[in-house]
Amino acid sequence: MVRPLIVLAIQLLALQFLAVHPATGQEPLRREAMAFGVPVVIQATGPDWQALDDAIQGAFAHLREIETLTDGSSGTLAGLNDEASESPQAVSEEFFALLQRASWYCRWSDGRHGPLGAWLYASWGLRQPVVARPGDSGLAQRAGLADCDRLRLDPQAQTVSLAPPSRIDLWGFERGFAVDSVVDQLVQSGVASASVRIGNVQRAIGPGPEGKGWDLSLPLPSQLSDLYDKVRLRDSSLAIASPAAARMAMGGVTFPPYLDQRTGQPIEGIAATLAASNLAVDAEALSASAFISGPRVGSHLIAQLQPKPSILWWLGSGQGKGLLTDYNWSRIVRPQH
């Protein structure tokens, strides 16, 4: 009778170990929510699922803080816009870092994509639908308000000066920044392997559930669905800029949600762009910039960067196969056997 009891005890200990230390290849812990009006998916693997769940819930709480921080109708961003002034205004270290990154991309892209496009995007109905197409003279005036130099940042004092009546809109930066912030929060909680997706931006750290990186969970159009098998993320990020990321709506007509901020005009001839980089904020900013600039100008701009990101352009209307062109894309594509 003693021997069966010993065997039973060993079996119970083994079951307890498996419950706390899931076997390699087991499905990761997955939690979902909503933020920025889009789905948020966090997946993580590790030896203690309760600790993982606690870390993910803490990450969601932090995400809500980031969403408030970047909300143009309330919080820090709304305060900056409402009190736009040449006088320096102090902001948090985290928010200053975001503005600094967005301002850098404004200059790098020669003003095509930056943080001061609020009036332009409002004219085309990005955040709220509008009734009529904006006139050319009005667009030209509002394009001037998007000039990179109208936002001045003082790294020493950590202050922001916004020349009125310019306004900040962090479209094309905010989701990637939030993904990075959530990943940092997970790492601080002890999570070493995780994937975080907010809408059209995904970042993964660690080996993933099978030790081969994390599968893509981005909402790819059917014409690009083969990327689900060709690309895995490990300590890297991927973002897609496409009409599915959001919509500019005007009098029942919709446009892809990206403008050339030098002219205020929407982009034609690009169905989608994908960008891979280390940080999610860079992947999102690069995908948007590539969508706006197109492959000819975009390749020239990207060639200036170190390390080199990977960019894929899908040219066309989004109907049919279209044409694919890329920059350094083979770096992230797995060999197919």
Summary of the structure (lengths in Angstrom):
residues: 337
radius of gyration: 22.3
end to end distance: 55.0
largest distance: 92.3
contacts: 1129
relative contact order: 0.13
helix: 40%
strand: 23%
